């Protein structure tokens, strides 16, 4: 049953040419069935899309007139710059991030809106995730995150304290922190750090509100020395903010180097059983 309420909010998504239309449709369907629905979807088209993706967007525009604001970019700019443009196009103060291949639990937004209602000083709110492959019954692992403001800010020094596809945040605070920036692999990480440097108030809900899609290629992409070089470059930008110490920087690079050079099967085991296990 849909909940009554006057809180308007925007769902922000970035869509690019390699997204599978069936994944995007499943994502959209999970937004349709929310107990508390957004009154705006901002979808950044990060460069030209496929005909099937354009057809899907056209279908939803006709199905829900006035709901979807499409932001077409002439060329692929990457996730950070796409989201940067998307944030500026959002009409509401509260923005919920979503990846177009993931699926929201039907009460996700209801629970997050309640947290902002209870605490007017709250700036960003996320949750745990269930990571699945194929269908929702095939959950391979979980990723739990710290819950309170102090624990979140401590944890962020070495690992991301938010699952990015779960967050809802205040537009004004994100803009004050400099908005999203281009930072391959760590667009969200850099934003969290800049938010915390402004002492933004954070919280994670102790529940699994999003199903995040993973697969074998996810672990493959995180392997090899080429990936490590990209990771190091991004991590250096995080270090340059002054939020993390030199030891935090060196520690995370050391761990990442070891994991990146492992065989894919062993790296997948580490992610599933150690890094993304139920903490």
C-alpha positions as CSV (number, residue, x, y, z in Angstrom):
1,X,0.0,0.0,0.0
2,X,1.4,3.4,-1.0
3,X,2.0,5.8,1.9
4,X,0.6,9.2,1.9
5,X,3.0,12.1,2.4
6,X,4.0,15.5,1.1
7,X,7.8,14.9,0.9
8,X,8.9,15.2,-2.7
9,X,12.2,13.7,-3.8
10,X,14.1,12.9,-7.0
11,X,15.7,9.6,-8.1
12,X,19.0,10.3,-9.9
13,X,20.3,7.7,-12.4
14,X,23.0,7.7,-15.1
15,X,22.4,5.5,-18.1
16,X,25.0,4.6,-20.7
17,X,25.2,2.6,-23.9
18,X,26.4,-0.7,-22.4
19,X,23.4,-1.1,-20.0
20,X,21.2,-4.0,-20.7
21,X,17.6,-2.9,-21.3
22,X,16.2,-5.7,-19.3
23,X,18.2,-4.7,-16.3
24,X,17.1,-1.0,-16.6
25,X,13.5,-2.2,-16.9
26,X,13.8,-4.2,-13.7
27,X,15.3,-1.2,-12.0
28,X,12.4,1.1,-13.2
29,X,9.8,-1.5,-12.1
30,X,11.3,-1.5,-8.6
31,X,10.9,2.3,-8.5
32,X,7.3,2.0,-9.7
33,X,6.3,-0.3,-6.8
34,X,7.7,1.8,-4.0
35,X,5.5,2.4,-1.0
36,X,6.7,6.0,-1.2
37,X,7.2,7.1,-4.7
38,X,9.5,9.8,-6.1
39,X,7.8,12.7,-8.0
40,X,10.8,13.0,-10.3
41,X,13.3,10.7,-12.0
42,X,16.3,12.5,-13.4
43,X,18.0,10.2,-16.0
44,X,21.3,11.4,-17.4
45,X,22.0,9.8,-20.8
46,X,25.8,9.6,-20.6
47,X,26.4,9.8,-24.4
48,X,24.4,8.1,-27.2
49,X,22.4,5.1,-26.2
50,X,21.1,2.0,-28.1
51,X,17.8,2.0,-29.9
52,X,16.4,-0.4,-27.3
53,X,17.4,1.9,-24.4
54,X,15.9,4.9,-26.2
55,X,12.7,2.9,-26.7
56,X,12.6,2.0,-23.0
57,X,12.9,5.7,-22.0
58,X,10.2,6.7,-24.5
59,X,7.9,4.0,-23.1
60,X,8.3,5.3,-19.6
61,X,7.9,8.9,-20.6
62,X,4.5,8.1,-22.2
63,X,3.5,5.9,-19.2
64,X,4.3,8.5,-16.6
65,X,4.0,12.0,-18.2
66,X,5.9,14.6,-16.3
67,X,7.8,12.2,-14.1
68,X,11.0,11.7,-16.1
69,X,13.5,14.5,-16.8
70,X,16.0,13.3,-19.4
71,X,19.4,14.9,-19.5
72,X,21.2,13.9,-22.8
73,X,24.9,14.4,-23.0
74,X,26.4,14.6,-26.5
75,X,29.3,12.3,-25.6
76,X,30.1,9.8,-22.8
77,X,31.7,11.8,-20.0
78,X,31.9,9.1,-17.3
79,X,29.9,8.5,-14.2
80,X,31.3,11.4,-12.1
81,X,30.6,14.1,-14.6
82,X,27.2,12.6,-15.6
83,X,26.1,12.6,-12.0
84,X,27.5,16.1,-11.5
85,X,25.2,17.4,-14.3
86,X,22.3,15.3,-13.0
87,X,22.5,16.7,-9.5
88,X,22.1,20.3,-10.9
89,X,19.0,19.2,-12.8
90,X,17.2,17.7,-9.8
91,X,14.2,19.8,-8.7
92,X,14.0,18.6,-5.1
93,X,16.2,19.0,-2.1
94,X,16.2,15.2,-1.4
95,X,17.9,13.1,-4.0
96,X,18.0,9.3,-4.0
97,X,20.8,7.7,-6.0
98,X,20.2,4.5,-8.0
99,X,22.1,2.4,-10.5
100,X,20.1,1.3,-13.5
101,X,21.0,-2.4,-13.1
102,X,20.0,-2.7,-9.4
103,X,16.7,-3.2,-7.7
104,X,15.1,-1.3,-4.7
105,X,13.2,-3.1,-2.0
106,X,9.7,-1.7,-2.1
107,X,10.0,0.1,1.2
108,X,13.4,1.6,0.6
109,X,12.3,5.2,0.1
110,X,9.7,5.1,2.8
111,X,12.4,4.1,5.4
112,X,14.8,6.7,4.2
113,X,12.3,9.5,4.2
114,X,11.4,8.6,7.7
115,X,15.0,9.1,8.8
116,X,15.1,12.6,7.3
117,X,11.8,13.4,9.0
118,X,13.0,12.2,12.4
119,X,16.3,14.1,12.1
120,X,16.2,17.4,10.2
121,X,20.0,17.7,10.6
122,X,20.6,14.5,8.6
123,X,22.4,15.0,5.3
124,X,23.0,11.6,3.9
125,X,21.4,8.2,4.6
126,X,22.2,4.7,3.1
127,X,21.8,1.1,4.0
128,X,23.3,-2.4,3.6
129,X,22.9,-4.3,0.3
130,X,22.3,-7.8,-0.9
131,X,24.5,-8.7,-3.9
132,X,22.8,-11.1,-6.4
133,X,23.5,-12.7,-9.7
134,X,20.7,-13.5,-12.2
135,X,17.6,-13.4,-10.0
136,X,16.8,-12.0,-6.6
137,X,16.8,-15.5,-5.1
138,X,20.4,-16.0,-6.0
139,X,22.1,-13.8,-3.3
140,X,25.8,-14.4,-3.4
141,X,26.9,-12.1,-0.6
142,X,26.0,-9.1,1.5
143,X,27.7,-5.8,2.2
144,X,27.1,-4.3,5.6
145,X,28.2,-0.8,6.4
146,X,28.6,1.1,9.7
147,X,25.5,2.7,11.1
148,X,26.1,5.9,13.1
149,X,27.9,9.1,12.1
150,X,31.1,8.6,14.1
151,X,31.6,5.0,12.9
152,X,30.8,6.0,9.3
153,X,33.4,8.7,9.3
154,X,36.1,6.5,10.8
155,X,35.4,3.6,8.4
156,X,35.6,5.9,5.4
157,X,39.3,6.4,5.9
158,X,40.0,2.9,4.5
159,X,36.8,1.7,2.8
160,X,33.6,3.2,1.6
161,X,31.1,3.6,4.4
162,X,28.2,3.8,2.0
163,X,26.8,1.5,-0.6
164,X,26.5,4.2,-3.3
165,X,23.3,2.8,-4.9
166,X,21.5,3.1,-1.5
167,X,22.1,6.7,-0.6
168,X,19.6,9.6,-0.2
169,X,21.1,13.0,0.3
170,X,20.4,16.7,0.4
171,X,21.2,18.5,-2.8
172,X,22.2,21.7,-1.1
173,X,24.9,19.9,1.0
174,X,26.2,18.0,-2.0
175,X,26.6,21.2,-3.9
176,X,28.3,22.9,-0.9
177,X,30.8,20.0,-0.9
178,X,31.6,20.6,-4.6
179,X,29.2,18.1,-6.1
180,X,30.4,14.9,-7.9
181,X,33.7,15.1,-9.8
182,X,35.5,13.1,-12.4
183,X,37.5,10.5,-10.4
184,X,37.5,7.1,-12.1
185,X,36.6,4.3,-9.7
186,X,36.0,6.7,-6.8
187,X,33.5,9.3,-7.9
188,X,31.3,8.4,-4.9
189,X,34.3,8.0,-2.5
190,X,35.5,11.5,-3.2
191,X,32.1,12.9,-2.7
192,X,31.7,11.2,0.7
193,X,35.1,12.5,1.8
194,X,34.2,16.1,0.8
195,X,30.9,15.8,2.6
196,X,32.6,14.7,5.8
197,X,35.2,17.5,5.5
198,X,32.1,19.8,5.8
199,X,31.0,17.7,8.8
200,X,27.8,16.5,7.0
201,X,25.7,14.3,9.2
202,X,25.5,10.7,8.1
203,X,23.6,7.5,8.9
204,X,23.0,4.0,7.5
205,X,19.8,2.1,8.1
206,X,20.4,-1.4,9.6
207,X,18.6,-3.1,6.8
208,X,19.1,-4.4,3.3
209,X,17.2,-1.9,1.1
210,X,18.8,-2.5,-2.3
211,X,19.6,-5.6,-4.3
212,X,22.9,-4.9,-6.1
213,X,23.6,-6.9,-9.3
214,X,27.1,-8.5,-9.5
215,X,28.7,-11.1,-11.8
216,X,32.0,-12.8,-12.6
217,X,33.1,-9.9,-14.7
218,X,32.9,-7.6,-11.6
219,X,35.7,-9.5,-10.0
220,X,37.7,-9.7,-13.3
221,X,37.5,-5.9,-13.7
222,X,39.1,-5.5,-10.3
223,X,42.2,-7.5,-11.2
224,X,45.5,-6.8,-12.9
225,X,48.1,-4.1,-12.6
226,X,46.3,-1.8,-14.9
227,X,43.3,-1.7,-12.5
228,X,45.7,-1.1,-9.6
229,X,47.2,2.0,-11.4
230,X,43.7,3.4,-11.8
231,X,43.0,2.7,-8.1
232,X,46.2,4.3,-7.0
233,X,45.5,7.5,-9.0
234,X,42.0,7.8,-7.5
235,X,43.2,7.0,-4.0
236,X,45.9,9.7,-4.4
237,X,43.1,12.3,-5.0
238,X,41.4,11.1,-1.8
239,X,44.6,11.5,0.1
240,X,45.1,15.0,-1.3
241,X,41.9,16.1,0.4
242,X,43.6,15.7,3.8
243,X,40.8,13.4,5.1
244,X,43.0,10.3,5.3
245,X,46.5,9.8,6.8
246,X,49.6,8.7,4.9
247,X,49.3,5.4,6.7
248,X,45.7,5.0,5.6
249,X,46.8,5.7,2.0
250,X,49.7,3.2,2.1
251,X,47.7,0.5,3.8
252,X,44.8,0.6,1.3
253,X,47.2,0.6,-1.6
254,X,49.0,-2.4,-0.2
255,X,45.9,-4.4,0.3
256,X,44.5,-3.5,-3.1
257,X,47.8,-4.5,-4.9
258,X,47.7,-7.9,-3.3
259,X,44.0,-8.4,-4.2
260,X,44.5,-7.1,-7.8
261,X,47.3,-9.5,-8.5
262,X,45.5,-12.6,-7.2
263,X,43.9,-15.1,-9.6
264,X,40.3,-14.1,-10.4
265,X,38.8,-17.1,-8.6
266,X,40.7,-16.3,-5.4
267,X,39.9,-12.6,-5.7
268,X,36.2,-13.5,-6.1
269,X,36.4,-15.6,-2.9
270,X,37.9,-12.8,-0.9
271,X,35.2,-10.3,-2.0
272,X,32.4,-12.7,-1.2
273,X,33.8,-14.1,2.0
274,X,35.9,-11.4,3.5
275,X,35.2,-7.9,2.0
276,X,31.5,-8.4,1.3
277,X,30.6,-10.9,3.9
278,X,28.0,-10.2,6.6
279,X,30.0,-8.2,9.2
